[in-house]
């Protein structure tokens, strides 16, 4: 069933629970490390469509995953805005020109994705030619998460700079988020036009916010993006790490599915919002570092907790980590497919 992922996202009958993994194309695979070395660095890999396509397809050659996700990075938009992204060893993404004042925000241009980000569209088209109708997911970072990196200049333990901006200069904060919302919307539209079958918004740092600030600075802007994409008819997933306390709010912004982190009880999530949206998740990524016995136990618990019927896409509660043994991924994929059949009507086979 090639469209198992899309059918589950739309809560249609399926034969078994679909599975894909956030960061499934990444450093845990030796073939990825070889391609990255060939490219020279991470950004060159992202910006070379032929190599990005090859990396996108690598996990599909190993595992019976139910969807591919285009290989790229959420920080491509700020890079296209002129903040000069670089990847520093043992540090991570760093902006050479982080935002330090409101005048910089006012001068930020909204990039034309068909110009500065066209390499992503090209990679999507190339990957689709090879996927044989298997769904391909496009994605972007949420405006709040992108803003957090842009103001901090890199990842941070407490993101104090962006939170200070939000409290002390709300007009500047909202101007930045408005520009990023427009940028993300046009970027995702380009991905859909290039052939993405679903799109995902990664709100990695939404969980840092207080209840009112989460609504005002993150959720409302994600809703603007999703409402703008609605006419295109492509399903969407929203993932807020640390957003378990706001599930009901998240389920009302127009996404087809809601991603759950590993701190959320999927049984409770289904009771709260499972009638409105599909649920994606939510195995603790650390489990993948353990044994096959423990992987089976934890995956079984999630599948049992969700229970009968469609509307569940198995995934991790965040991205796969670089030191996961590839054979553990194989075991997880095979187990989820085999064990989950009992929860579905086999006449859909």
C-alpha positions in Angstrom: 0.0 0.0 0.0 2.0 2.9 -1.3 -0.3 5.6 0.1 -0.5 4.1 3.6 1.0 7.3 5.2 -1.4 9.6 3.4 -4.4 7.5 4.1 -3.5 7.3 7.8 -3.0 11.1 7.8 -6.5 11.5 6.5 -7.8 8.8 8.9 -8.8 6.5 6.1 -8.7 2.7 6.5 -5.3 1.1 6.2 -3.8 -2.4 6.5 -1.1 -1.5 9.1 0.3 1.5 10.9 2.6 3.5 8.7 6.1 4.5 9.9 8.7 7.1 9.0 11.3 8.8 11.2 12.2 12.4 11.7 15.8 12.8 10.5 15.6 9.4 8.9 18.2 10.5 6.3 21.1 11.4 8.5 24.4 10.7 10.2 23.4 7.3 11.7 23.7 5.9 8.1 27.2 5.3 6.8 26.1 5.9 3.3 25.0 9.4 4.4 28.3 10.1 6.0 30.0 9.2 2.7 27.9 11.6 0.7 28.4 14.4 3.2 32.1 13.9 2.9 31.8 14.0 -0.9 29.8 17.2 -0.7 32.4 18.9 1.5 30.0 20.2 4.1 26.3 20.1 5.2 25.2 23.2 3.4 26.8 22.2 0.2 24.9 18.9 0.5 21.6 20.7 1.1 22.2 23.0 -1.9 23.2 20.4 -4.4 19.8 18.9 -5.6 21.3 15.7 -7.0 23.1 14.9 -3.6 20.1 16.0 -1.5 17.9 13.6 -3.6 20.3 10.8 -3.1 20.4 11.3 0.6 16.5 11.5 0.7 16.3 8.1 -0.9 19.0 6.3 1.2 16.8 5.2 4.1 14.2 4.0 1.6 16.7 1.6 0.1 17.4 0.1 3.5 13.9 0.1 5.2 10.3 -0.4 4.2 9.4 3.2 5.4 6.0 4.6 4.4 7.2 8.1 3.4 10.3 10.0 2.5 11.1 13.5 3.7 13.1 15.8 1.5 16.7 16.3 2.8 17.1 19.9 3.7 17.3 22.1 6.8 14.8 24.4 8.6 17.4 27.2 8.5 17.5 27.6 4.8 15.0 30.5 5.0 17.1 32.7 7.4 20.1 31.8 5.2 18.3 33.1 2.2 17.4 36.3 4.2 21.1 37.0 4.4 22.1 35.9 7.9 24.9 33.7 6.5 24.4 30.3 7.9 27.4 28.0 8.6 27.7 24.7 10.3 30.4 24.6 13.0 31.8 21.3 14.2 30.7 20.4 17.7 28.6 23.6 17.9 25.9 23.2 15.2 24.3 25.9 13.0 25.6 29.4 13.5 24.5 32.6 11.9 27.4 35.0 11.1 24.9 37.9 11.0 22.4 37.3 13.8 19.6 39.8 14.5 20.6 42.3 17.1 18.2 45.2 16.7 14.9 46.3 15.1 16.6 48.1 12.2 17.9 44.7 11.1 14.4 43.3 11.3 13.0 46.1 9.2 15.7 45.6 6.6 15.1 41.8 6.3 13.8 40.9 2.8 11.3 38.2 2.2 13.1 35.8 -0.1 11.7 34.6 -3.4 11.8 30.8 -2.9 11.8 30.2 -6.7 15.1 32.1 -6.8 17.2 31.6 -3.6 15.6 28.3 -2.5 15.0 26.7 -5.9 17.5 24.0 -5.1 14.9 22.5 -2.7 12.3 22.3 -5.4 14.8 20.7 -7.7 15.6 18.1 -5.1 11.9 17.3 -4.6 11.4 16.9 -8.3 14.4 14.6 -8.6 13.3 12.5 -5.6 9.7 12.1 -6.8 11.1 10.7 -10.1 12.7 7.9 -8.1 10.1 7.2 -5.3 7.6 5.2 -7.4 4.5 6.9 -5.9 5.7 6.7 -2.3 4.7 10.0 -0.5 7.3 12.7 -0.1 7.1 15.2 2.8 8.2 18.8 2.5 8.9 20.9 5.5 9.8 24.2 7.1 10.6 25.6 10.5 7.8 27.5 12.3 8.3 31.3 12.4 8.9 31.3 16.1 11.6 28.6 15.9 13.3 30.3 13.0 13.2 33.6 14.9 14.8 31.9 17.9 17.8 30.8 16.0 18.1 34.1 14.1 18.1 36.3 17.3 20.3 33.9 19.3 22.7 33.3 16.4 22.8 29.6 17.3 21.1 27.0 19.5 20.9 28.0 23.1 20.3 26.5 26.5 17.7 29.1 27.5 17.0 31.3 24.4 17.2 34.4 26.7 17.8 36.9 23.8 14.7 36.0 21.8 12.5 35.9 24.9 13.8 39.3 26.0 12.9 40.6 22.5 9.4 39.1 22.8 8.8 40.8 26.1 10.6 44.1 25.7 10.0 44.9 22.0 6.8 43.1 21.0 6.3 45.2 17.8 9.8 44.2 16.6 9.1 40.6 17.5 5.8 40.5 15.6 7.4 42.2 12.6 10.0 39.5 12.4 7.4 36.7 12.8 5.2 38.3 10.1 8.0 38.3 7.7 8.9 34.8 8.5 5.3 33.6 8.1 5.2 35.1 4.6 8.5 33.4 3.8 7.5 30.0 5.1 4.1 30.2 3.3 5.7 30.9 -0.1 8.5 28.3 0.6 6.0 25.5 1.4 3.8 26.5 -1.6 6.9 26.1 -3.8 7.6 22.6 -2.3 4.0 21.6 -2.9 4.1 22.8 -6.5 7.4 20.8 -6.9 5.6 17.6 -5.8 5.6 17.4 -2.0 2.6 15.2 -1.0 2.4 16.5 2.5 4.1 19.3 4.5 5.3 19.6 8.1 5.9 22.5 10.3 8.7 22.0 12.9 8.1 24.1 15.9 11.1 22.9 17.8 11.2 25.7 20.4 7.5 26.4 20.9 7.7 24.5 24.2 9.9 27.3 25.6 7.0 29.7 25.7 4.4 30.5 28.3 0.8 29.7 27.6 -0.2 33.2 26.2 3.1 33.6 24.4 2.8 30.2 22.8 -0.6 31.2 21.3 0.5 34.8 20.3 4.1 34.1 19.1 3.9 30.5 17.7 0.5 29.0 17.2 -1.2 32.0 15.6 1.5 32.3 13.0 1.5 28.6 12.2 -2.3 28.9 11.7 -1.8 31.7 9.2 0.5 29.6 7.2 -1.8 26.5 7.2 -4.8 28.6 6.3 -2.9 30.1 3.4 -2.0 26.6 2.2 -5.5 25.1 2.5 -6.6 25.9 -1.1 -3.7 23.6 -2.3 -5.4 20.6 -0.7 -2.2 19.0 0.6 -2.2 17.5 4.1 -0.1 19.0 6.8 1.5 18.0 10.2 2.4 20.4 13.0 5.0 19.4 15.6 5.6 21.4 18.7 8.3 19.9 20.9 7.1 20.4 24.5 3.6 21.2 23.3 1.7 18.4 25.0 -0.2 20.8 27.3 -1.6 22.7 24.3 -2.8 19.8 22.2 -6.4 21.0 22.0 -5.3 24.4 20.8 -2.9 22.9 18.2 -5.6 20.6 16.9 -7.8 23.6 15.9 -5.4 25.5 13.7 -6.1 23.6 10.5 -3.4 20.8 10.3 -4.3 17.3 9.2 -2.1 15.8 11.8 -0.3 16.7 15.1 3.1 15.4 15.9 3.6 14.3 19.5 6.9 14.4 21.4 7.9 11.5 23.7 6.7 13.3 26.8 3.1 13.1 25.7 0.8 10.1 26.4 -0.6 9.1 23.0 -3.6 7.5 24.6 -4.5 10.8 26.3 -3.8 12.6 23.1 -6.1 10.4 21.1 -8.9 11.0 23.7 -8.4 14.8 23.5 -7.9 15.4 19.8 -7.9 12.1 17.9 -11.4 12.8 16.6 -10.1 16.0 15.0 -6.7 15.1 13.6 -4.3 12.2 13.0 -1.5 11.7 15.5 2.2 11.2 14.7 4.7 9.8 17.1 6.0 9.3 19.6 8.8 6.9 20.7 11.6 8.4 22.8 14.6 8.7 20.4 16.8 7.4 23.2 15.1 4.0 23.0 16.7 3.5 19.6 20.1 3.4 21.3 19.1 0.3 23.4 18.3 -3.3 22.6 15.8 -4.9 20.2 13.9 -6.2 23.2 13.4 -2.7 24.7 12.6 -1.2 21.2 9.9 -3.8 20.8 8.5 -3.2 24.3 8.3 0.6 23.9 6.9 0.4 20.4 4.3 -2.1 21.5 3.3 0.2 24.3 2.7 3.1 21.9 0.7 0.9 19.4 -1.4 -0.6 22.2 -2.0 2.8 23.7 -3.3 4.2 20.5 -5.4 1.2 19.9 -7.8 0.2 17.1 -8.3 2.1 13.9 -6.5 4.5 11.5 -5.2 8.0 12.3 -1.8 7.0 13.7 1.6 7.5 12.0 4.4 5.9 14.0 7.4 8.1 14.4 9.9 9.1 17.1 9.1 11.9 19.5 11.9 13.9 17.9 14.7 13.3 15.4 16.8 10.1 15.3 20.2 10.7 16.8 23.5 10.1 15.0 24.7 7.2 17.1 21.7 4.9 16.5 22.7 1.5 15.1 21.1 1.1 11.6 20.0 -2.4 12.4 17.8 -1.0 15.3 15.9 1.0 12.8 15.3 -2.0 10.7 13.9 -3.9 13.7 11.6 -1.0 14.6 10.2 -0.7 11.1 9.5 -4.4 10.7 8.0 -4.7 14.2 5.6 -1.8 13.8 4.4 -3.1 10.5 3.9 -6.7 11.7 2.5 -5.9 15.2 0.1 -3.2 14.1 -1.9 -5.3 11.6 -4.1 -6.5 14.5 -5.4 -2.9 15.0 -6.6 -2.5 11.4 -9.2 -4.1 9.1 -7.3 -6.5 7.0 -9.9 -6.2 4.2 -8.0 -3.0 3.3 -5.1 -5.2 2.3 
